[in-house]
């Protein structure tokens, strides 16, 4: 059986400077069976906007030791690094957006599901990536961060899958977006519309080979 990291309480669409609260869970794809054994979960932040000259993903850090006895516990996640220092060449007056990555390991390969390797695929729970979390900059009492999006929980997650290209010595990584809301009216697509798969090998740098 395959197990997946998911969000029982997802990140918000917009957050203040304080740590955000999430509730991770580790269960099967139908959310009907939890992982029996304890397992460490690590987090990293991936910069979404502004787009840096090269991919920017923070070093994974331990978030919690997940176990069924604490499956409903809220976990604070430290905010990503501040981008306003002199060492950065970009300036986003409206504040950056970051994606939260949860994994059960600390390598780049742990951030994707490497397909085509039956001996290792599913040996640890599959990682998860949130939708972008916007961190608005402060503007005094009239802060833009008090908008309607603040505190609104996300309703989608992303998982990254790596597929080896037989004719080339590299892998292609796809983002697969999953709708977590149970309101079908929100996910109804126009007739014959098929959501595209997005190649993100350049974003993640591709899995280690």
C-alpha positions, 0 to 999 in steps of 0.5 A, a space after each residue: 500500500 502506498 502512503 501519502 503526506 497530505 494536509 488535514 489542515 492546509 496552509 493559508 493562501 496568505 499569511 502574516 509574519 507569524 508562523 503558519 499552522 498546519 496539520 499534516 497527515 500520513 495515510 493512504 490515497 483514500 484517507 482511510 488508513 493512517 501509517 502505523 509506524 512513527 515517521 519524521 516529516 521535514 519541510 522546505 520552502 520553494 520560492 514561487 514569486 518573484 522568480 529568482 534567476 535560479 531555483 530557490 528551495 530552502 534546506 529541509 528541516 525537521 518539522 515533526 515526528 508524525 504518529 497516529 497519537 498526534 495525528 490531529 495536532 497543529 504544527 507551527 511552520 516557521 516563515 520562509 527567509 526574508 527577501 529584502 536584504 542587500 544580497 537579493 537583486 529582486 524587489 517585490 513590494 507586494 511581498 513574495 509567495 512560497 510553496 511549502 514542501 513536506 517530505 519524509 527525507 532531506 534529499 532532492 529525490 525525496 521531494 518527488 515521486 520517482 516512477 519506474 523504480 519498483 524497488 524504491 517507489 513507495 518505500 516512504 510516504 510520497 511528498 506534498 507541495 502546497 499552493 503558493 502562500 503569499 507573505 505580504 509586506 507590512 504597510 502600516 495600519 493599512 496593511 494590504 495583508 488584511 485582505 480577504 485572502 488572509 487566513 483562507 485555507 487552500 483547497 489544492 495540493 501538488 505532487 511531483 512525479 519524475 519519469 525517466 526519458 529512455 532516449 536521454 540521460 535525465 528525468 522529466 518532472 511533472 506537477 500533478 495538481 489535486 483538488 482537496 475540496 469536496 465541493 464538486 461545483 468548484 472543480 467542474 471543468 468545461 467539456 473536453 477540457 483536460 488540465 495540462 501537466 506542467 514540466 517543473 524539472 527546471 524548477 526543482 533542478 530535476 531529481 538526482 540521477 
